[in-house]
Each structure stands twice: as structure tokens, then as C-alpha cells.
Amino acid sequence: MVQTSGEELADADVEAEGGHFTGAGRRAAINASLPLLATYFADAPTWELEVSQQLATTPDEMVVDELATAVRLRASLAAAERLLRILGEIAARPTFRYTQVSAESVGQIRGRLDLSRYSREQGRIAVPRRYPIRLVERESATPENVLASYAAHWIRRDLATIPRNFLPAKSPELRDLQRLQDGLTRSLGLPLLSGTSAAALNVWRRSALPDLMERVNARLEAGHIASPEPYKELADWVAATRNGTAVADVGDREWSFYDARFDTKLFEIWCLLKLADAITALIGAPAMAAESLAQRHRGPMYTWNIGAGSLKLHFQASLAALTEGGVLWSFEPGPGKLQGFPDLAVTTDTVAGRGLAIFDPKLRRRPGKVPTEELYKLLGYFGNLKHSKPPVGAIFYYSPGKATDYTLISDDGGELHALGLDPEAGAMTPFEAAAHLAVKAAGLGERSLSLLKSPRPEDSVDAGEFRAAIHQEVAVDAMQREADRIPPTTLTPTRKATATSLRAIWPQLDQQAQTMIVTAEYFGLNAPGNADHSGPLLGLAAAFERVLNEQIFHPAAAKYGAAINLTQTLGGRLHTLDGALRGRNEPEAKAIAGFLKSQQNIDTPSLQAILRDSKNMNRLYRIPAAHSDIVTFETWADGRDIILDPRQGLLVRLMRSFGLAETTPATS
């Protein structure tokens, strides 16, 4: 990583060749992006369903989206190119079968006499004499040839639906389109396919493609096809198309685009996919992933649940929609607010509020130079936003053969990168740096990140408890990191009020437990009434769990060693404690029971009542707070009273059961 000063940036504003991929870079970007690009290709089992009947960005929009049309065009041309090659190989070595047909021979017997018909017609007088015979003919209407005809009709219809006015008159795409349509027409004129067109049309009318595919695969598996390779590829082609997956790979074939506009879009789509992959590698699989680029104006393309909130990756979202306050500048008089549409943006909503990271792909090459102009544009985005936090983000630019990372930092914690990318190289390091910027916007620490990537238990009950444990840790981490950013005096009123309310136990709580309670109280009390209060509620549950660990489980581990599992979640702790109080024979429960008996000051009956209420708190408040539903102010207030009430709250009762509660008021 290179850290660059302002003077160095000022000297770097020289642009080399820009705006286009190299041929190899374009092929690599298309190959990497094809799964998303191919969402515009057909996934229907009949050719009556087109590649996409409406690719507009909103249901009311009648103009086909240019990007969607371009993507559909490229996928269709690639699929047709591959199908034509398959049909050529099939025509060179077609399958056939022999069938017997009834006929008549005039004057003399020319063929095999059909004795059953001849005996029935003995009384018939005909001049000249006619003899019923049976002839053996070669027939090409095998299931695999019907499938070939079906596929040829399907893709020809698809190419016919592409709007010609979308393509410039001399574009290579238009030439390819005409060439492929002519090739399909010639193929369908061959006796092999023309003789099976009626059968293929009947398959379409009866929606019988699955049955036809089953018969073709059965013949392939049984070895009834003499030259199976092209037919096997044809069956795979049709099956992949029906499943909605890509049916063509760019490979080494030249892909020319009619202007540089699509190269720019391709770079943006490639960056979107790679950034999503990097974030997934860092924090786990997304809870939601859009199926089509046409959904980009309806909301985020990806959403991850990060515990006390969510992280969302947007594609070409409005700048005004990225922060709760909108934008600063507006025209006076004029058309309204000064808008912008960053290509990629990450928004995070946690207990610390809205976080934002902006990523702007620019398909420009600057060998050995820093993209200063683009960095200033990125700063301009933040300058027009009502966003109180420091700028975080990156510029993605095209750097064939060399991955670069120029870093800018500000005194208030801002961080911008200029990341040079090369699709041909396939390196993920620049996107890993961008993913860390994304989670930095959420305020997550290394422990939270490691927990988010942990494997989940398969059992639904254990999975819910495990998820609650992870999200509780994330909430505590996010609140603590945010509290560290604000002046210490900001928390003083909350600390004093909390210490006064809990004065009976406050001096006996360790510093970490006090910090958890104060930060949870601060963010809970200062959050807007309609905000998500899951973080503060999880923070209070974490404080209760810490006291339980410090008073029982950690001392027991010091005494009994490996018999005590220190990685248990709160639900696991309560289950073990329940077993200890009930006298169960599990090794850990027996060890905890032995520790409790060794402590003369523990009030066991009180602990049993606390255990029952703690399980209810965990089931009704803590675990639900770790899911995607918003925790309302009322729910937070109820859960807070259960844990933190100075007279009957679980925390005070737990400390009393250990003999640690003051009988007289204590000073803060």
C-alpha cells in the first residue's frame, strides 16, 4: 500500500489512454460477470417465452433499459454461436432409425408382400394388379433430432426479438446478428431439421420439453446414439438455458462492442460482483441478493445482516438516498437539488447510526499516476452530503498488469483509496481493501468480523442462540467503538445517572461491565423513537452475561480447568447452570455444582428463581433482538426493565444472590 501526500497527488493528474478495456481484459471481465449478465437471457422451457419481455427499470417504464438490452444481446449472440456449431456437428453425423411403412406395388411385387393385407383384399379386382407391400425407410425424427430442431427455432425466435434500432447500422453486433440469423435459417432448411420441425412445434404446443429431454438423456445413457458428443452438448445447452444459467462462455472469442459505453458499464458490473464477493468473504453470505441488474433502482443489490444492524451494497443509487439527511446543495432558482449517482455505495445502519462508503469505478488507465481528478470527485460526493462522519471510500480504476493502492487519510479518521484493478489478473487484494472500508463504515472490529464468519450450527435452536451471541458481540463492539469516538464528557451524564440508579451494586461491577451498561444506556436513551433499539438491548444482555461469567463460570474454570467450556453462549451458560442446580450428571454441570457448594455466600434458591426469569429474558428479548425485525422503543424499554430495574432487575438480583449488593446507598 502506498500513502500519498497532497503534493504527489497534484503532480499526478495526467491521463494515459482511457475509457476502453484491452481485448484480454474485456474477455476476463465478461467471463467473471457472465453469471449476472446472463440473468437477462431466457430461462423458460419454451420458445414462446422470450429472453425478457420487459427489461425496463420500473414496471411503468416502456423504454427498454440500454444496459439490459446490451447484456441480452451479448448473451443471445454467444448462445446462438455455440448452438450453430453444435448443429453443424450433428448434421455431419446425424442419428436415424429404420421404420416400416405400408405401400402398394402396381403390376408386380416390388418389395416385401404384406400377407395379412393381401389375404383381406383377395376379392378386390383392380387393373392393373395392385399388391400391398411393406417398405423399410430411414427416418430422422429421433428424440435428439427433434430437440435440435426445437433449440434452433427457440434461439432464432429470440434473436428476432432484439430491437434493431438499438444497434448502429455498421456495428459488429448487427453483422453478427444477421450472420447468425441466416445460419439458423439455413440449418432449419436442412432435411434433418426441416423434417422434424413439425414434431418440435408439437413439443412446444404441449409444453412437453421435460419429457423430450428425459427421452434424449435416456438414449444417451443407454448408448443408443452412435455419435453422442454433439447431442450431449445440445442437451446440456438446453438444460442450462432452462435453469437460467449461462449457456456460453466468452473464452477466446473476440467480443466487440459498438461503442465504449458498454465497456464502462461492464467495468462497473465487474466491480459490483467482485466487491460483493470480497464483502461476503469478510462477513459471510448476504441475507439478500438481487437476481437482476434491473432491480438496481428498487433498492440495494445485496444486504448483509451484521448483528446490530445491516450492511447494504447499492448499484447506481441516488446520492440523496444514501444518507438520512440528503444533500446540501440545491439550485436557486432551478431544477432542485444537486444530484449525483455514485456507481457503488455501501450503507450501514447500526447502533452508531448511518455509515457510508462510496466506491466509484472509472475505466481509465493512468500508468504510474494517481487518479487525482476522480479522488476529488469522490470528495465532492461527500461534500454534498449531510453526513457527519468522515469520508470513507475508494476509486476503482483500470490498471492492466499492475494492482495499485494509493491511500489518503484525514485527521478525523477519513480514508480514501485509489485502487488499480486488472480483470485479467484476477487478484482480489484491491477488493479486500475495499471490503474492509465497507465494514469500517459499520464500525466493526476484528473480533466481530471473526465471529460473523464463524460456521453456523445446523440445529435451528442452536443456530438461533449462536446468532444471538454473534450479534450481541457485534452490538457491544459497535457501541464501544462509537463511544470511543465521542468526547468522554458526553457519556458523563449517562454514567452518573446509571451509577445512581444501580448504586446498590455499581461499585461491585467491574470496569468492563460498567462500560457495557453505560454505552447501551447512552445509545438506547438517545436513539430516535422510531429507530432500531436492538443494539442497546443486546448490550444490556451482554452486561448480564459478563456478570454471570465473572461470578460463576470463570472462577469455576480456574478451579476445574477444561471441564468448564468458556466458549459457551449465554443460552449454553443458562442450560449448564440449570443442570447444576438440578443435580444432573453432565461433567460441566457437576463441576459448576461443586463450585456453587464451595461458595458460602451464594443464595441458591434465589439463583434458581433468577435462572427461570433469565431464560425468559433470553427467549423473549435477547434472541429476537438478534434477528432482522426492528426492536421498537417499547420492546427495548420492557427488556431494559427486566435486566436493569434497580429493585427487581435480573442484574441486581444476580448480584444479591452472590451477596454483593449494598444494603445502604453507595456513591457513584
N, C-alpha and C positions, 0 to 999 in steps of 0.2 A: 504494500500500500504506500502511496506517495502522498505526503501532505504538502500542499502547495500554497505559497503566500499570494497576497493580492497583487504584488508586482509581477510575479511569474504569470499569473492569470492575464494580466493586462498585455503581456507580450505574446500571448498565445492565440490571438484572435485572427488566425489565418486558416482558411478552409481549403483543403485539397478537394479532389473530386468527391462529389457527394450526391445523395439522392437516389443511388442505384446500388443493388447488390452486384457482386461478382457472380458469374454463372454458377460456380460451385457453391457459393454462399446462398444463392437463391434456392438451389436444389436442396441444400441441407435444411433451410428454414421451412420449405414446403413439406419435406418429409417429416420434420418434427411437428408441424402444425396440422398435418393432414387429418388426424382424428377429429379435430374441431372443425376444420374446413369442410369435412365430409358430412357434417350434420345437415348440410343443405342438399345432399344427394338423396335419391329415393330410398325408402325403407319399406315400400309397400309390396305385397305379394302379387300384384297385377299391374300391367302397364297402363291400366285406366287411371291409376293414381300417379300423378306427375311427381317430379322431383320435389317440388314445393308449389302449392297452388297460390300461396301468398307469403311473400318474404318481406313485407313491409314491417317497419319497426313498431307500429301500433295497429290495432285492428281496423281503425278508421282510415288509415293511410293507404291510398290506392297506388301510389308510385312505388315500384319495386326498388328496394334498397340496393344501391350500386355495389356495395361490398358483397352482399349476399348473392347478387347475380353473377358477379365475377367469380366468387368461390364455386357456385353451382356450375358455371361454365367450365372451369378447370377440372372439376371432378367428373363432369359428364364426358369431356373430351378424353380424359385419361381412361375412363371406363370403356368408352367406345373403341379406343385404340387397342386396348387389351382384348376386347371381345372380337374385333376383326381378325386379330392374329389367331385366336382360338378357332374361329370359324374356318379360317384358311387351313389350319392343320386338320380339322375334322373333314373338310371337303377333300383333302388329299387321301385320307384313309377312312372313308365312312363305313359305318356298320349297316347291315341289311339282314333280312331274313326271307326265307322262301315260303310262299303260301300257295295253296291250291285254289284255283278258280274254275267255275263252271263255264263251258263254252259249247259251241256246235261246230261240227265239221261238215261241209257240204260236198256231196258227191262221193267221197271216200273218207275212210277213217284216218285222220291225221292227228294222232295223239292217243292218250290212254282212254279207252272206252269206259264211260260211266255206266256200268251194268245195271245198277238199280234204276236209273232214269230210262235206260234203253228198254228194260222189261216193261216199264209202265207205259211207254209210248209205242208198243208194238202194233196197235190198231190204227195208228195215225198214218195217213197216206200223204206223202209230200213229194213233189217233183221240183228240182232234183232231190235225191235222198239226203236227209239230214241225220247225222249221228251225234248223240250227246257225248261229249268228252270232258276230261279234267286236265287242265294245264297247270304246270308249276311255274310261278312267276317270282321274280326277285322284288321285294318290297322294302322301301327305305323308311317307312313310317314306324320306326322303333321309338321307344320312350325317350332315348337320349337325343335322337334327331328332332323329335317334337320339342324337346327342351331347347335345343339350339335355335329352332325357328322362333320359339316363344321369346328367347332372350334378344334375338335380332329385332323383332318387332318392338319389343319393350324399349330398347335403347334408341331405336330410330324415332319412336314417338317422343321420347324425352328430348332428343336433340331438336326436334321440330318445335318444341315449346319455348326454346330460348329466343328472347326478343332480338330480332336482327338489328333494330335501331340502337341497341346498346353498343354494337361493335362498329368502330370506324371502318370505312369502306376498304381500306388497304391493310387492315390489321392481320397479323398471322393467325389470330384466333378465328377470324371469319374464313380464311382459307382452309384452316384445319376443319372447321365445322362443315364446310361444303364438301371437302375431300372425304370425310368420314360418312356423311350422309350418302354420298354417291357410292362409297364402298359397301355400305349396308344394303343399299338398293340392289347393287349387283349381286351381293351374296344371297339376298332373298329371291333373286331370279334364277339361281341355280336349281336344277331339278331336285336335288337333295332337300332344299328348304322350301321351294315352292310347292312340292308335293306334300309337305307336312304343315303348311300354313293353316289349312282348314282345321286340322287337329289341334294346333296351337291356339287358334281362335276359340275352339270349343273348350279348351282348358281355361282360358280367360273367362268365358261366359259362365262356366260352372264353378269358378273360384277353386279349381282343382289343382293348383300348383303344388301344394304339400303332398298330395297323392302321387303326382308325377315325379316329384323329387324322390319320394320313397322308392318308387319303382326303378328309377335310374340308379340310385345308390345300391339297391339290392342286386341289380345286374352287374354293377361294378364290383361289389364284394364277392359275388358268386363266380366271377371270371368269365361272364358271358359276352364280354366286349373284347374283340380281338386287339384293338389298339386303344387301350383305356386312358392314356395320359391326357389327350386334349379333352376328352369327355369328363375326366375327373376335375380338370381345371375349370371347365364350364360349370359343373355342379358346385364347386367351391365359390365361383364368381356369383352365381345366383343366390346361394345360401348367405354369403356375406352381405349382399345387397339387401336381401330380405331382413337381415338382422340389424341393418342400419350402420354397419361398419364399413371402413374404407375398402373399395374394391380395386384400387390401383395405387401403386407406389411410383413416385416420380423417377426413382432410380437415376440412370444416366441420361434419360431423355431430356432434350432441351425444352425448357418451358419459357416461352417468350410472352411478355405482357404488352398490351397495346400502348401503354404509357407508363411513366414512372409512378403514377398514383398508386397502383396496386402493390408495387414494391414497398412503398411506405406503409400501407395497410398491413402487408404481410409481416413486416418487421414489428409492428405494434402487436399483432396477434401472437407472433412467436414469443415476444417478451411477456405477454399476458400469461401464456401457458407455462413458460419457464419460471416466472415469478411465483405462480400458483404452486408449481412443483416444489420450489425451494421452501415456501412457507409450510407446505404440507410436511416436508422432511423435518422441519423445525418443530412444529407444534401438533402434528397429527393430521388425520384426514379431515376434510371440510364437512360440516354438517349439511351444506347445500352447495351444489354446483350446477350452474345453468347449463341446459342442454344445447343451446344455440346462441350464436352471437346476436341474433335478432332480439334477444331479451335484454340487451345491454342498457336500454333506456327505461327498463321497467324496474331496475334495482341492481344490486351487486351481482357480479358473476359468481363469486364464491363467498361463503360465510363459514367462519370457524368459531366454535364455542370455546372461549378461553377462561372459563370459570366465572369470575365476577364480571361478565360482560361478553362482548363478541368482537371479532375482527372480520372486516369485510373488504373484499377486493373489488373495485369498480373499474369498468372499462368505458372511457369517454363520458364520464358523468359531468353534469354541470358543476362549475366551481361553486356556485351559490348553494348547492345541495350538500356540500361536503362538511360544512360547519353549521352549528345551530344558529349562529348569528348572521350567516350570509356574507355578502360582500360589502366593502366600504364605499367604493366609488360608483357614482351614477352621473348620467348626462344631465346638464341643466341649461336650457331645456333640451329635451331629446328623447331618444327611444327607451330610456330607462337605465337600469343598472349596467355597469360594465361587466360583461360576462366573460367566461372562459371555459374550456373543456379539456382539462388535463387528460392525457391518454390513459394513464393508470393512476389510481389513488387507493390508499388503504385508510379506512376509518376504523377507529376502535372506540367502543363505548364501555367504560368500566366505572368503578367507584371513583376514579380520578377524573371522570368527565370524558369529553370527546377528544380523542387523539387523532392525528392526521399525519400521513406521509404521502408525498406526491412523487410519482415516477413518470418521467416524460421521455419516451423513445424518439430519437431523431436519427433517421437513416442518413448520416453524413460521416464522411471519412476525414479525420484530421491526424495524419501520421505524425507522432511526436508532439502534438499540440493538445492543449486543453480546450474543450468546447465552452469558451467563456460566454459567448452570446447566449447559449442555451441555459447556462447556470444563472445568468441574470434573468432570463425568462422565468426560471423556476422560482427565484426570489420574488419576481413580480407577482406570481400567483399568490404567494404567502402575503405579500404586501397589500393585496386587495381583499384579504380575508379578515373577518372579525374572529380571529383566533389568537388567544393569549399565549399559547405555548410556542417554544422556539421552532423554527423551520426544520423539518426532517424530510429527506427525500434524496432522489438521485436522477441524474440524466443518463439514459442508455444511448450510446452512440456506436456506430459501426466501426470496428477496428479489426480488419482482416489480418489473421496471423498473429495477433498480439492482444491479450487481455490486459486492460489497464484499470487502475483505481486511483483517481485523484480525489483527495478528501479536503473539504473545507469544514472548519469548526468555528463556532462563535462562543463568546464568553458566557452566554446564558444557556449553553447546552445544545445549541443548534448543530446539526450535522448534515452536510450535503456531499454527495459523491458524484463524480463523473466516471461512469463505468463503461469501458470499451469492450464490446462484445463481438464474437465471431460465431455464427451458427455452424460453420463448417468444423470448428474446433470441438464443439460440444462441451466446453468447460462450464461447470456450474459455479465456480468460485465467485464471479461477479454477482450472480443471483443470490448466492448465500449471503453475501454482504447486504444486498437489498432486503432479503428476508429478515435479517437482524434489525435493519432500520424499521421494518414494519412492526416488529414486536416491541421495538424501543418506543414507538408511538403509544403502545398499550401499557408501557411502564412495567414490563415483566422482567424478573431477574433470572439468573441461571438455574436456581432450584425449581422455580415454577416451570421453566422450559423443559427441564429434565422430567418433571412429573407429567407434564402434558403429553410427552412422547412415550410414557410408560405403557406397556401392553395391558389391555383391559381384561378382567376376568370374564369368562363365558357365562357364568351363572348370573341371572338378571338381578337377584338380590345383592350378591357381592358386587356386581358391576355398579349398581346404584350407590352403594356405600363407598366404593373406590372412587367413583366420580365425585362424590361429595367431598372426599378427602383431598383430591387434587384441586378442586375449585376453591375449597377453603384455603389451601395453601396459596393459591394464586391471588385470592382476595386479600389475604393478610399481606402478601408481598407487595401487591399493587398499592394498597393503602399506605404501607410503611414507606415505600419509595416516593410516593407523592407527598407524604408528610415531611420527608427529609428535604423536599424542595421548597417548602414554605418557611417563613421566618419562625423560629422557635416560640416567639411570644404569641403567635397566632393560636397555638394549642393551649396556652396558659389558662384561659377561662374554662375550657372544657376539662382540663386536668383538675383544676381546683373544684369544679362542681362535681366531678366524678369521685374525687377523693373525699369530699364532704358527704356525698350520698352513701358511699361504701366505707365510711370511717371505721366501722366495726371490724373490717378485715383488711383494709387498704395497706397498713404497714406490714402485714404478713405476706402479701403478694410480692413475687419477685419483680425485678425491673421489666423483664420481657412481658409478663402477663399484664402489668400496668400499662405498658405501651400499646399492647393489643387492644385493651379496653378503651383507652383514650382515643386512639385513631379511629376505632369503629364508632365510638360515640360522636366524634367530630364530623365524620363523613355522613353518618346517619342523620344527625340533627341539622346539618347544613345542606343536605340534598333537597332539591325541589320536591314538592309534594307528589308530582307525577313521575318522579324518577324511579329507577330500579334500585331497591334497597337490599338486594341480595348480598352485596359485599359487606356492609356493616353487620348484617345478621350472621353471616359466616364468620366474621371477625370475633364476635362475642362468643360463638360456639368454640372457636379456636382457643380463646382465653380459658373457657371452662375445661377444655381438653388438656390444656397445659397444666392447670392446677391438678387435675386428676393424675397426670403423668408424674408431676413433681412430688406429689404427696404419697403415691402408691407404687406406680409401675417402675419408675427409675430407681427408687430405693430398693425395691424388691429385686430388680435386675442386678444391683450391686451386691446383693446378698446371695441370690440363687443363680446368677450367671445366665447361661444360654437357655435356661428353662423359660425365661421371660422373653417374648417376642417384642422388641422395641419398634418394629415397623408396622404394627397394627394401626388400623384406623380407629376413630372414636367408636364406631359401631362394634368393632372387634374388642376394644377395651371393655365396653359395657357387657358384652357377652361373656368375656372371661371373668369379670367381676361378679356377674350373676352366678356363674358356675362355682366360684369360690365361696360365695355366701350360701349357696345351696348344698355345699359339701360334695360336689361332683369329683370324679376320679381323673379328669384330664390333668396331665402333668403341670400345665401352666396354672390351671385353676387351683390345684393343690399347693403350688408354690405361693400364689397370691394369698390363699387362706392361711398358710403358715406365717406369711409376713403380717397379715392383719392381727393374728393372735399375739404376735410379738410386740405389737404396739398397744401399750396400756391405755392411751388416751383416745382411741378410736371408738366412736359410738356406733356399734354395728347395726342396731335396729334403725337408727336414723339413716345410716348408709343404705339400708335396704329400701327405705321409702324414697330416698334420693335417686336410687337406681331406677325405680319404676318411672318416676317423673322424667328422668334423663332420657330413657328410651322413647318416651312420648315426644320430648323435645326434638330428638334426633329424627324421628319418623315424620313429625308434623311440620317442622320448620327447617332443620338443617339440610336434610336430603332434598326437599323441594326447592330450597334456595339455590341448589347447585344445578338445576335444570334450566331450560330455556325460558320458562314462564317468568314474567316480571314479578318481583316481590313488591307488593304495594306498601305504602306508608303504614296502613293499618296492620298488615301482617307483620311488618318489622316491629311495630310498637308492641304487639302481643308477644312475639318471640323475645323481644328485649326484656319485657317484664318477667317472663318466665326465667330468664337467665340472670338478670341484673337487679331485680327488685331488692331494695336494701333490707327487707324483712323476711320475705319468703322466696326470694330468687334462688335458683339452683347453686349459684356461686357462693352466696352467703351460707346457705345450708350445708354445702360441702365443707367449707372451712370450719363451720361449727362442729361438724361431725369429727373433725380432727382435733378439736379443742383449740383452734387457732383464732376464734372470733373474740374481739374485745368486749368485755361486759360494760365498759364505760366508753364514751365517745373519745376517739383518738384524733389528734391533729393531723392535718394533711402534710 
